């Protein structure tokens, strides 16, 4: 099992920035990929960005490219979010996978942190 705890959410105005943090504990040696998902009200949860724990390569969805940056250290994963837009309002979840970096393979989840962007 892998335990994930997020922090860093909050409320900002459009154009502002937030940095989300996720600390991982437990059987972290088994993880091959870590990432961030989000779920906006009335919408399905969607992947935002991910990082391979082996190669360190990252991937971000089109809506996040150029604005969101994912990084990690030994036990943390960070999501730096700049130029935030009201459409980024959602609950953000840290997630981990022990199988692959396919979005559907993420099985470990944090409790989520709310990000609210006002216009």
C-alpha positions, 0 to 999 in steps of 0.5 A: 500500500501507498499512502498519499497526502496532499496540501497546498490548495486554496483560493486565488484570482485568475492569473495567480499561482498555487503549488500543490504538494504530495507526500508519499509513504508506505511501499513507495518503492513499488510505484512506477508513476506518480501524478495529479488528477482533478475533478471539477463539479459535475465532471469526471476525474481527469488526469492532469500531469504525471511523472515516471519515477524511473526515468523522471520523464513528465507528461501534462495534458494540453490544458496544463502544458505551459502553465503547470509544472510537475516535479518530485524529490525522494518522497514528494511530488509537486505541482506548480500551477501558474496562470490559473484560470477559473476552469482550473477550479477542482479538487486535485488528487495526488495518485500513484501507480505500481503498474504503468503511467497509463491513466487507468493504472493509478490505484493509490489516491490522496484525499484531495485538495480544493483549488478555487480560481475566481475571475 
